[in-house]
Every structure is written in C-alpha cells, then in structure tokens.
Amino acid sequence: MAQLLNDILNIEGQLGELTIYRRNGKLFVRPRHINQPRRLSRKQLAQRERLAHNNLLWRVMKRCRERYFEGGAGPYYRFMSVNQLSPTVYLTKWQLVDGCTLLLPDMVVSDGPREPIAYRLDELAGEAALLTSLTPDAAREGKLLLYELTQVLNRERPQLRLKVERVDVDEATVVVDGRVALTGERFADPMKGFALVHVVDGHVAQQRVVTRCTCYEQFTTEEALQEAAKSYKGLTE
C-alpha cells in the first residue's frame, strides 16, 4: 500500500489494477487483488469443510418445499446450527465448488418443539422395514412425511438426492404391536437414508436420518484430509 502525498488528481475508486481510496483525509493506493495465505491448520480445515458441506446439504434441502426448521434467525441458520456436530467429511476445494454432497448418519432434516418420533431400520416378517414409535391414531393427526435420501456415486463426484412424500397411514403402513411401520425393498438399500417428520398444526420435532450407508467414511480418513488440504495449498504446521 502506498500513500499519495499530493492529491493533485483528486480521484478515488479503481484505476486499472489499483484501488485508490481516502482515509482520514489522506489518499492511498493498493493493488485491487491482495493474495491472502490460503494454507490452513487442521482445525481450520475441519471447520471450513464442515461449514462448506453443511451449506451444500442445505441446498439439497431447499429443493423440496417441505422444510421445517423453527426458531433462530431463520430455517437456514437453524439447519446449520443443529447440524454443526455432524461428521466432518473432507472434500477437495474443487469437489465443494462442484457441489458434492454425502449422506451423513444423524443428519437433522427438521427441528421444532414437538416430541421426536423414534424409528429404526429393521426387518418385519423377512421384509425390510422402518419401525416407528407412532400409534396409528397419532400418525393420522396432521401429516406424516417420509424423507428419502439417496447417495449417488459418480467417480469422485458424490451427490445426495432427496425425495419427500406424504405417507397415507391407512394404505401405506402396517401396525406392529400397536405401532406404525413402513415396509418395502427401499428400506434395505444401503445407499439410502430415511427420516419421518410429523407435522401437526405447522409444528414438528427434531428428526434425524437413519441409514446403513457408509460411503461418507472414505471421506473422513487421513488420506482424504490430506487431499483436501492439498487443494488449499497444504496445511500449516
């Protein structure tokens, strides 16, 4: 940065590759683009990766109309807050720019004041199933939504797809020990994850994804960390 001692031209703004500006009555000039160090510590890299990936997960959520995140400064900020403890996956700078996303266990897909529904992936009479804690009467109140997330692997470009459908309790479920269950081959798919969101009077509970998918694990290794760091010119000591 240089100071102009004689303000003869009396100009401010951009001039070629220079920025000219005034501070405390004096005129200064600096390059338009200042190259800041891009190398990060391990902790800084982890924070950047988690924030960047969660931001991309929110873009996936935004593609559906059924988004329920109550409280905070808004749905986006609430989503980012409740998912800040999600597993850290290491993607290169270019994979993040390309919008790569991974299916994470326990990802929060809704958040609100209601009591959470319990559910798990299991089998029912030899058929894959999603067993829940909901009684049929409770499930008929409001609307019951099934979030289906699918992990797609295309070389080094993992993508997460989301589909949300309304569950007809009387036609699409069975009752086991007084509790609602959903059955079907999709619940055995190791590339899928599921969550149930029960909307009553516009309110929901905090509901998380259950999944058998472990694809994300290959992006949590030391090798993945080093590849991500390399794309940011390495790690600091």
Residue, then its C-alpha position, 0 to 999 in steps of 0.5 A: m500500500a502506498q500513500l499519495l502525498n499530493d492529491i493533485l488528481n483528486i480521484e478515488g475508486q479503481l484505476g486499472e489494477l489499483t484501488i485508490y481510496r481516502r482515509n482520514g483525509k489522506l489518499f492511498v493506493r493498493p493493488r485491487h487483488i491482495n493474495q491472502p495465505r490460503r494454507l490452513s491448520r487442521k482445525q481450520l480445515a475441519q471447520r471450513e469443510r464442515l461449514a462448506h458441506n453443511n451449506l451444500l446439504w442445505r441446498v439439497m434441502k431447499r429443493c423440496r418445499e417441505r422444510y421445517f426448521e423453527g426458531g433462530a434467525g431463520p430455517y437456514y441458520r437453524f439447519m446449520s446450527v443443529n447440524q454443526l456436530s455432524p461428521t466432518v467429511y473432507l472434500t477437495k476445494w474443487q469437489l465443494v465448488d462442484g457441489c458434492t454432497l454425502l449422506l451423513p448418519d444423524m443428519v437433522v432434516s427438521d427441528g421444532p418443539r414437538e416430541p421426536i418420533a423414534y424409528r429404526l431400520d429393521e426387518l418385519a416378517g423377512e421384509a425390510a422395514l422402518l419401525t416407528s414409535l407412532t400409534p396409528d391414531a397419532a400418525r393420522e393427526g396432521k401429516l406424516l412425511l417420509y424423507e428419502l435420501t439417496q447417495v449417488l456415486n459418480r467417480e469422485r463426484p458424490q451427490l445426495r438426492l432427496k425425495v419427500e412424500r406424504v405417507d397415507v397411514d391407512e394404505a401405506t403402513v402396517v401396525v406392529d404391536g400397536r405401532v406404525a411401520l413402513t415396509g418395502e425393498r427401499f428400506a434395505d438399500p444401503m445407499k439410502g437414508f430415511a427420516l419421518v417428520h410429523v407435522v401437526d398444526g405447522h409444528v414438528a420435532q427434531q428428526r434425524v436420518v437413519t441409514r446403513c450407508t457408509c460411503y461418507e467414511q472414505f471421506t473422513t480418513e487421513e488420506a482424504l484430509q490430506e487431499a483436501a488440504k492439498s487443494y488449499k495449498g497444504l496445511t500449516e504446521 
